[in-house]
Amino acid sequence: MRLAVAMIGAMTLAACQLIPATGGGSGQQARAALEAKSGSTVGGQVNFREASDHVLVTAKITGLKPNSEHGFHVHEKGDCSAPDAMSAAGHFNPDSQPHGHHGHDARHAGDMANLVADAKGEAVVTYKVNTIRVSDGKHGILNRAVVVHANPDDYKSQPAGNAGARIACGVIRKV
């Protein structure tokens, strides 16, 4: 009897290890630690977890102007070395789309919803993004940058939504 219980327990454990915790997809994870840029005091962390049909983006960002809105994008290059983060280049756009609203099909892969800071200047967000992957492939974001802008993205101005200065930048690294 003990042997049968042990075997059932071992088989159950083995089966559980085959099922991804994300409910599908690769389950790959990445993270970016945000560094203040352009004289700001903005910081925080952005996490990415791939599921079958989207990437779950979660972030906690601090040091923002209280009750403000900010553009938030994945940028082409994983280089935050410039004091104004211009070294990160433009928005990540592997399909040569116009800049647009995060909820529309025609947009840069790196276009995400604006961050909204609370009365303490903190933004805590969770987004599902279906235009990126946690990989090195065509739509992959590994070794690219995530950038917070000083102003809200208007979702229409070309090529980048008129979101203003880059006030925080972090390189996206596999966890």
C-alpha positions as CSV (number, residue, x, y, z in Angstrom):
1,M,0.0,0.0,0.0
2,R,2.8,2.4,0.9
3,L,4.5,1.7,-2.4
4,A,1.3,2.4,-4.3
5,V,0.8,5.7,-2.5
6,A,4.4,6.7,-3.1
7,M,4.1,5.8,-6.8
8,I,0.9,7.8,-7.2
9,G,2.5,10.8,-5.4
10,A,5.6,10.6,-7.7
11,M,3.5,10.4,-10.8
12,T,1.4,13.4,-9.7
13,L,4.5,15.5,-9.0
14,A,6.0,14.6,-12.4
15,A,2.7,15.5,-14.2
16,C,2.5,18.9,-12.4
17,Q,6.0,19.8,-13.6
18,L,4.8,19.4,-17.2
19,I,2.1,22.0,-16.9
20,P,3.3,25.6,-17.2
21,A,2.3,28.0,-14.4
22,T,1.2,30.6,-16.9
23,G,-1.5,28.4,-18.5
24,G,0.4,28.2,-21.8
25,G,3.1,29.9,-23.7
26,S,6.8,29.7,-22.9
27,G,6.5,31.1,-19.4
28,Q,9.7,33.1,-20.1
29,Q,10.3,36.0,-17.8
30,A,12.2,39.2,-18.0
31,R,12.7,42.2,-15.8
32,A,13.9,45.8,-16.2
33,A,15.1,48.0,-13.3
34,L,14.3,51.6,-14.2
35,E,17.0,54.3,-13.7
36,A,16.2,58.0,-13.4
37,K,17.0,60.0,-16.5
38,S,16.7,63.7,-17.7
39,G,17.2,64.9,-14.1
40,S,14.2,63.0,-12.7
41,T,13.9,60.9,-9.6
42,V,11.8,58.2,-11.3
43,G,12.6,54.6,-10.6
44,G,11.0,51.2,-10.3
45,Q,10.8,47.8,-11.8
46,V,9.0,46.4,-14.8
47,N,8.3,42.6,-15.1
48,F,7.4,40.6,-18.2
49,R,5.9,37.1,-18.3
50,E,5.0,35.3,-21.5
51,A,1.7,33.4,-21.8
52,S,0.3,31.7,-24.8
53,D,-1.2,34.7,-26.5
54,H,0.2,37.7,-24.7
55,V,2.9,39.0,-22.4
56,L,1.8,40.1,-19.0
57,V,3.5,43.3,-18.1
58,T,3.5,44.4,-14.4
59,A,5.2,47.4,-13.0
60,K,5.7,49.5,-9.9
61,I,7.1,53.0,-10.7
62,T,7.9,55.7,-8.2
63,G,9.0,59.3,-8.2
64,L,6.4,60.4,-10.8
65,K,4.6,63.7,-10.5
66,P,1.5,63.1,-8.4
67,N,-1.7,62.5,-10.3
68,S,0.0,62.6,-13.7
69,E,0.0,60.5,-16.8
70,H,3.1,59.2,-18.7
71,G,4.0,57.5,-21.9
72,F,5.3,54.0,-21.5
73,H,7.0,52.1,-24.3
74,V,9.5,49.4,-25.2
75,H,12.3,51.0,-27.2
76,E,14.5,49.5,-29.9
77,K,17.9,49.4,-28.2
78,G,18.8,48.1,-24.8
79,D,21.0,51.1,-24.1
80,C,20.1,53.5,-21.3
81,S,23.6,55.0,-21.0
82,A,22.7,58.5,-22.2
83,P,21.6,61.0,-19.5
84,D,18.4,61.6,-21.5
85,A,18.0,57.9,-22.5
86,M,18.1,58.8,-26.2
87,S,20.6,55.9,-26.6
88,A,17.6,53.6,-26.4
89,A,16.6,54.8,-29.9
90,G,12.9,54.9,-31.0
91,H,10.0,52.7,-30.2
92,F,10.3,49.0,-30.8
93,N,8.6,48.6,-34.2
94,P,9.6,45.3,-36.0
95,D,6.6,45.5,-38.4
96,S,7.0,49.1,-39.5
97,Q,3.6,50.2,-38.2
98,P,2.6,53.8,-37.5
99,H,2.6,54.8,-33.8
100,G,-0.8,54.3,-32.3
101,H,-3.0,53.3,-29.4
102,H,-2.1,50.2,-27.5
103,G,-5.5,48.7,-28.1
104,H,-5.4,49.0,-31.9
105,D,-3.9,46.6,-34.4
106,A,-1.9,49.4,-36.2
107,R,0.7,50.4,-33.7
108,H,4.3,49.9,-32.8
109,A,5.0,46.6,-31.0
110,G,6.4,48.6,-28.1
111,D,3.4,50.9,-27.7
112,M,1.8,50.3,-24.3
113,A,-0.9,52.1,-22.3
114,N,0.0,55.3,-20.4
115,L,1.0,55.0,-16.8
116,V,-1.2,56.9,-14.3
117,A,0.5,58.0,-11.1
118,D,-1.5,58.3,-7.9
119,A,-1.4,61.1,-5.3
120,K,2.0,59.7,-4.1
121,G,3.5,59.8,-7.5
122,E,3.4,56.0,-7.8
123,A,2.0,53.9,-10.7
124,V,1.2,50.2,-10.3
125,V,0.1,48.6,-13.5
126,T,-0.7,45.2,-15.1
127,Y,-1.1,45.0,-18.9
128,K,-1.6,42.2,-21.4
129,V,0.4,43.0,-24.5
130,N,0.0,40.8,-27.6
131,T,2.6,42.5,-29.9
132,I,5.8,41.4,-28.0
133,R,7.4,38.2,-26.8
134,V,9.9,37.4,-24.1
135,S,12.6,36.2,-26.5
136,D,15.3,37.3,-28.9
137,G,13.0,36.8,-32.0
138,K,11.5,39.3,-34.3
139,H,9.0,40.5,-31.7
140,G,11.4,39.8,-28.8
141,I,12.0,42.3,-26.1
142,L,15.1,40.8,-24.5
143,N,18.0,43.3,-24.4
144,R,15.8,46.2,-25.4
145,A,14.8,49.1,-23.2
146,V,11.6,50.1,-21.5
147,V,11.1,53.9,-21.1
148,V,8.9,56.1,-19.1
149,H,8.2,59.6,-20.6
150,A,7.5,62.9,-18.9
151,N,4.1,63.4,-20.6
152,P,1.2,61.2,-21.7
153,D,1.3,59.6,-25.1
154,D,-1.4,61.1,-27.3
155,Y,-1.5,57.9,-29.3
156,K,-1.6,59.8,-32.6
157,S,1.4,62.1,-33.1
158,Q,4.1,60.4,-35.3
159,P,6.5,58.9,-34.8
160,A,6.3,58.7,-31.0
161,G,3.1,60.1,-29.5
162,N,4.5,63.5,-28.3
163,A,5.2,62.0,-24.9
164,G,8.2,64.3,-24.1
165,A,11.4,63.7,-22.3
166,R,12.5,60.2,-21.3
167,I,12.5,60.3,-17.5
168,A,13.3,56.7,-16.7
169,C,14.9,53.8,-18.7
170,G,15.7,50.2,-18.0
171,V,17.2,47.3,-20.0
172,I,15.0,44.2,-20.3
173,R,16.9,41.1,-19.2
174,K,15.8,37.5,-19.0
175,V,15.2,36.3,-15.4
